[in-house]
Amino acid sequence: MTASRRWPVIATVIAIPAAVIVIVGIVFVVMFFVSVQDKDGDDVALNRVEHVARALADDLRGAHDLTDAETVAAEMFHSRSAIVEPLTWTGAFGTDDGITIQTRISASVEASSSGAMFAPYTSAGSAERCYRYTVVVFREAAYDEIPCQGLPQPPAPPASTSPALPGDATARIDGILMTTDPADLAEALRQEFPGDRFRVEAIETPAGEQVVAVGVTPGTDCVLRVRRTDGEVVSPPYDRIWLEPGELGCSTRLYTAPPQ
C-alpha cells in the first residue's frame, strides 16, 4: 500500500476514537448540568403525589380480601410519602357498582441542598390532587383525577369492619393449651371462640406436640401456637402469604405440613 493510500486509513483510525471521546464528553457535560440544576419544590411534591396515586391503584388490584368501601378506605388508603385523606366511600364488593372512593393526596417538600459544590438546590413546595378510585371486578381498579373543590370533608375517618381476633386471643389460647387435655382441646377452643367467623383447628403430632390454629373468616388474622413436649408454648414461623384467600389459610398444617 502506497503512502498516499495509507494516510486515509490512518486518519480514519484516529478519527473514530476521537469522535467517541468527543461524544462521551458531550454526554458527560449534559448529564452534569442536568444533575446540578435546581429543582422546583412544587414539581417534586407533585411527582410524589402522582406516584402515591398510582401505587394506591396497584395495591387495590393486588388486594385479596377487600370487603366494603369503608374498610378498604380505612385499611389501604395511607402512605408514608404523602398525606392520603379518604373523603367519600360507597359500595361493597359483590354488587353491580362495586366500590367508589374519593380521596385527597397532598405532599410538601422542604427547601434542601447538600451544601456541596455544584450540588442542586430544591426549593420548598407543595402539591395537592384529588382522585376517584373505582373497583368493580376483582383485580380491576381504575382511578381518575378530579377537582378537589366541592368534595365534602368526612365527619370522621373511615373505620375498618374486617373481622379480627380479640387483642388477648394469644393469651387465651395459651391458657387453654396449658390446662386442657389434648382430646378436649378443639372443643375448648370452639367454646372460647364461637361462631362461624372463627376458624379453629387443633391436633396432636406423632411426636406428642399440641398444635392449634385460630383465625377469622374472611380475613388473614391468625394465631398459630405449638405446645412442645417439654411444656413450652411457641409461635412457629410461617409465610403469611398462605393466609390469603385461595391459599391454605389459618391451619395447623402451616406447622405440620407447610405448603411448598
C-alpha positions in Angstrom: 0.0 0.0 0.0 1.4 3.3 -1.0 1.8 6.2 1.4 -1.0 8.1 -0.3 -3.4 5.3 0.4 -2.2 4.7 4.0 -3.0 8.2 5.1 -6.8 8.0 4.7 -6.8 4.7 6.7 -4.7 6.1 9.4 -6.8 9.2 9.6 -10.0 7.1 9.9 -8.4 5.0 12.7 -7.5 8.1 14.6 -10.8 9.9 13.9 -13.1 7.2 15.3 -11.7 7.1 18.8 -11.5 10.9 18.8 -15.2 11.1 17.9 -16.1 8.6 20.6 -14.2 10.7 23.1 -16.0 13.9 22.0 -19.4 12.2 22.2 -18.7 10.8 25.7 -17.6 14.3 26.7 -20.7 15.9 25.5 -22.9 13.3 27.2 -21.0 13.8 30.5 -21.3 17.6 30.3 -25.1 17.3 29.6 -25.6 14.9 32.5 -23.5 17.1 34.7 -25.6 20.2 34.1 -28.8 18.2 34.4 -27.8 16.8 37.7 -26.8 20.2 39.2 -29.9 22.0 38.0 -32.1 23.4 40.8 -35.4 21.6 41.4 -38.7 23.2 41.9 -40.3 22.0 45.1 -43.8 22.1 43.7 -42.8 19.8 40.9 -41.1 17.4 43.3 -44.2 17.4 45.5 -46.5 16.8 42.5 -44.4 13.9 41.4 -44.7 12.4 44.8 -48.5 12.8 44.8 -48.8 11.2 41.4 -46.6 8.3 42.4 -48.7 7.6 45.5 -51.9 7.8 43.4 -50.6 5.1 41.1 -49.3 3.0 44.0 -52.8 3.0 45.6 -54.4 1.7 42.3 -51.7 -1.0 42.1 -52.4 -2.0 45.7 -56.2 -2.2 45.0 -55.5 -4.5 42.1 -53.5 -6.8 44.2 -55.7 -7.0 47.3 -57.2 -10.3 48.1 -59.7 -9.7 50.9 -61.4 -6.5 50.1 -64.9 -6.1 51.5 -66.8 -2.8 51.7 -65.6 0.6 50.6 -65.2 2.0 54.2 -63.0 -0.9 55.2 -60.9 -0.5 52.0 -60.5 3.2 52.7 -59.5 2.6 56.3 -57.0 -0.2 55.6 -55.5 0.7 52.3 -55.6 4.5 51.8 -52.4 5.6 53.5 -48.8 6.3 52.5 -45.5 7.2 54.1 -44.7 9.5 51.2 -47.8 11.7 51.3 -50.9 12.5 53.2 -53.8 10.4 51.9 -57.3 11.5 53.1 -60.3 9.4 52.0 -63.2 11.8 51.6 -66.1 9.7 50.4 -66.6 5.9 50.2 -69.6 4.0 48.9 -70.5 0.5 47.8 -69.3 -3.1 48.5 -67.9 -6.0 46.6 -70.4 -8.4 45.2 -72.7 -5.6 44.0 -73.0 -4.3 40.4 -71.4 -1.0 41.1 -68.5 -2.3 43.3 -66.8 0.3 45.4 -66.0 4.0 44.8 -63.6 6.0 46.9 -62.7 9.7 46.5 -59.5 10.8 48.2 -57.3 13.8 48.5 -53.5 13.3 48.3 -51.1 16.1 49.4 -47.4 16.4 49.8 -44.9 19.1 50.9 -41.2 19.4 50.3 -38.8 21.5 52.4 -36.0 23.5 50.9 -32.9 21.5 50.8 -29.3 21.3 49.5 -26.4 19.1 50.4 -24.1 22.2 50.6 -21.5 20.6 48.3 -20.1 22.5 45.3 -22.4 22.3 42.3 -25.0 20.5 44.4 -28.6 21.1 43.2 -30.9 23.1 45.3 -34.5 22.1 45.9 -36.9 24.9 46.8 -39.8 24.5 49.2 -43.0 23.4 47.6 -46.3 21.5 47.9 -48.9 19.8 45.8 -52.5 18.6 46.3 -54.6 16.5 44.0 -57.9 14.5 44.3 -58.7 11.2 42.7 -61.7 8.9 42.3 -61.0 5.2 42.6 -63.4 2.5 41.4 -63.1 -1.2 41.7 -66.0 -3.2 40.2 -64.3 -6.6 39.5 -61.6 -8.2 41.5 -58.1 -7.2 40.3 -59.5 -4.4 38.1 -59.1 -0.9 39.6 -59.3 2.4 37.9 -58.6 6.0 39.1 -59.1 9.4 37.6 -58.0 12.8 38.8 -61.0 15.0 39.8 -61.3 18.6 41.1 -60.8 18.9 44.8 -63.2 21.9 45.0 -66.6 20.9 46.3 -65.6 17.5 47.7 -67.1 17.0 51.2 -65.0 16.6 54.3 -66.0 13.4 56.2 -67.2 13.8 59.7 -64.8 11.1 60.8 -62.1 8.9 59.3 -63.3 5.6 57.8 -63.4 2.6 60.1 -62.5 -1.0 59.2 -65.2 -3.6 59.6 -62.9 -6.5 58.8 -63.2 -9.4 61.3 -60.3 -9.7 63.7 -59.3 -11.8 66.6 -59.6 -10.3 70.1 -56.5 -8.5 71.3 -56.0 -11.1 74.0 -56.5 -14.1 71.7 -53.0 -15.4 72.1 -53.1 -15.3 75.9 -56.5 -17.1 75.9 -55.3 -19.7 73.5 -52.1 -20.3 75.6 -54.2 -20.7 78.7 -56.3 -23.4 77.1 -53.2 -25.2 75.7 -51.7 -25.3 79.2 -54.8 -26.6 81.1 -56.8 -28.7 78.6 -56.4 -32.4 77.8 -55.4 -33.0 74.1 -58.7 -34.8 73.4 -60.7 -31.8 74.6 -58.6 -29.1 73.1 -60.6 -28.4 69.9 -63.9 -28.3 71.7 -62.4 -25.9 74.4 -61.2 -23.6 71.7 -64.5 -23.6 69.9 -66.2 -22.6 73.1 -63.7 -19.8 73.6 -64.1 -18.6 70.0 -67.7 -19.5 69.0 -69.4 -18.7 65.7 -68.8 -19.1 62.0 -66.4 -16.2 61.8 -63.8 -18.1 63.7 -61.8 -21.0 62.2 -60.4 -23.4 64.8 -58.2 -26.4 64.4 -56.3 -28.5 67.0 -54.2 -31.6 66.5 -51.6 -33.7 68.3 -48.5 -34.6 66.3 -46.9 -38.1 66.3 -44.2 -36.6 68.5 -46.7 -35.5 71.1 -46.8 -31.8 70.4 -50.2 -30.0 70.6 -50.8 -27.6 67.6 -53.6 -25.2 67.5 -54.7 -22.6 64.9 -57.4 -19.9 65.4 -58.3 -17.5 62.7 -61.1 -15.4 61.2 -63.2 -15.8 58.1 -62.8 -13.8 55.9 -59.5 -12.3 56.8 -55.9 -13.1 57.5 -55.8 -12.7 61.3 -54.3 -15.9 62.7 -52.8 -17.3 65.8 -50.7 -20.5 65.4 -49.3 -22.0 68.7 -47.5 -25.1 69.5 -47.1 -26.7 72.9 -43.9 -28.8 72.9 -43.4 -31.9 74.8 -41.5 -30.1 77.5 -44.5 -27.8 78.1 -43.1 -24.7 76.3 -45.6 -22.8 74.1 -44.2 -21.2 70.9 -45.3 -19.5 67.7 -43.7 -21.3 64.8 -42.6 -19.2 61.8 -44.6 -19.4 58.5 -45.1 -17.4 55.4 -48.2 -15.2 55.8 -48.9 -15.4 52.1 -50.6 -18.7 52.9 -53.3 -16.9 54.8 -54.6 -15.1 51.7 -57.9 -16.2 50.2 -57.5 -19.2 47.9 -54.5 -20.4 49.9 -54.2 -22.8 52.9 -55.5 -20.2 55.4 -55.1 -20.3 59.2 -54.5 -24.0 59.7 -52.4 -26.3 61.9 -50.9 -27.5 58.6 -48.9 -24.3 58.5 -46.7 -26.1 61.0 -47.3 -29.8 60.4 -47.3 -29.7 56.6 -46.4 -26.2 55.3 -47.0 -25.5 51.7 -44.0 -25.5 49.4 
